């Protein structure tokens, strides 16, 4: 464990791991013409379609945790690239349903293979993808994702600062 990791807060480590993962996936899927965010959309569509779903952009946004407007922009870009088809939802004419094209299926399958290889590298120190440590880690991440995060009370910018300065995720980096 690095000296930064020993003194860092959980929030800082979550941030660093998420950035490490995003950059690694961006680099890995770039030769396929995808960004990390586009990969999230096509891989999620792939998984949902295998379950018999044809999600709307809103449902896909809820599934991925991405903002609906961002999913809409990504879907349009993926449609332009010939990877995704967007059609009106017959049950809600305001909504767009998404599906992968044949080309989109091919690119997505290749991207999933590349990202699974990265995941194997990431999880190797925990014993691999199917190890008890990885299962526990995955469960703990899922628990944290279920916690709603909203400010408990609105901040008053004119209020005086507390007597002791709060610790931030990067205080250690700055000292």
Secondary structure, DSSP 8 states (H G I E B T S, - for coil): --HHHHH--HHHHHHHHHHHHHHHHHHHHHTTT--HHHHHHHHHHHHHHHTT---BHHHHHHHHT--HHHHHHHHHHHHHTTSEEEEEETTEEEEEEEEE-HHHHHHHHHHHHHHHHHHHHHHGGGT-TTSHHHHHHHHHHHHHHTS----SS---TTS---SS----TTHHHH-
